[in-house]
Structure formats: C-alpha cells, structure tokens
Amino acid sequence: DFGLIVGGIYEDGIDFSLASGASACFELTSPTTLPVLAGANRAVVDPQVEIPGFGVCSQ
C-alpha cells in the first residue's frame, strides 16, 4: 500500500507501509543524479536502500 505525494518544490515523496516484520528494497533507477532522502530527518541514503532501517539491501 502506498501513496504518491506531489506538492510544491522539494515536497514530492512516497508514503507506504509494509506488513509487520516485512522488509523491502527501494531502488531509485532514474534520475540517478538526485539524492534519496529518507525518514523524518530527511537523511541522505543510498539510491538502493532497505526499508525499514535504511541500510544496505539484503537482496
């Protein structure tokens, strides 16, 4: 389940939820020059990041 949020400048994002205990790998494939910001603190993470935790994808 996810929702795409599109707003003013620098406000775009994706909100989604996973089943309890599940994990997923998020991968930004294009454009590759943009940073991926994650979490409430908007931390810069790798373009391929595991959720939850924002670590390295285990896949």
C-alpha positions as CSV (number, residue, x, y, z in Angstrom):
1,D,0.0,0.0,0.0
2,F,1.5,3.4,-0.9
3,G,0.6,7.0,-1.7
4,L,2.4,9.3,-4.0
5,I,2.7,12.8,-2.7
6,V,3.3,15.7,-5.1
7,G,3.4,19.2,-3.9
8,G,5.5,22.4,-4.1
9,I,9.2,22.5,-4.7
10,Y,11.1,19.7,-2.9
11,E,7.8,18.2,-1.4
12,D,7.4,15.1,-3.6
13,G,7.5,11.8,-1.8
14,I,6.1,8.3,-1.4
15,D,4.4,7.1,1.7
16,F,3.9,3.4,2.1
17,S,3.6,0.6,4.7
18,L,4.8,-2.9,4.9
19,A,3.3,-5.9,6.7
20,S,4.6,-6.5,10.2
21,G,8.1,-8.0,10.1
22,A,8.5,-7.5,6.3
23,S,11.2,-5.6,4.6
24,A,11.7,-4.2,1.1
25,C,14.4,-2.8,-1.1
26,F,13.8,0.6,-2.6
27,E,15.9,1.4,-5.7
28,L,16.0,4.7,-7.5
29,T,16.9,4.0,-11.1
30,S,16.3,7.3,-12.7
31,P,17.3,10.1,-12.5
32,T,20.5,8.9,-10.8
33,T,21.9,12.3,-10.0
34,L,19.2,13.1,-7.4
35,P,19.7,12.3,-3.7
36,V,17.4,9.9,-1.9
37,L,16.1,11.4,1.4
38,A,14.6,9.1,3.9
39,G,12.8,9.4,7.2
40,A,11.5,12.3,9.3
41,N,15.0,13.8,9.4
42,R,15.4,13.5,5.6
43,A,18.7,11.7,5.9
44,V,20.5,11.1,2.6
45,V,20.6,7.4,1.9
46,D,22.0,5.2,-0.9
47,P,19.8,5.0,-4.1
48,Q,19.3,1.3,-3.2
49,V,18.2,1.1,0.4
50,E,16.5,-1.5,2.6
51,I,13.3,-0.5,4.4
52,P,12.9,-0.4,7.3
53,G,16.3,0.8,8.7
54,F,17.7,2.5,5.6
55,G,20.6,0.0,5.5
56,V,22.1,-2.0,2.6
57,C,19.6,-4.1,0.7
58,S,19.9,-7.8,1.6
59,Q,18.5,-8.9,-1.8
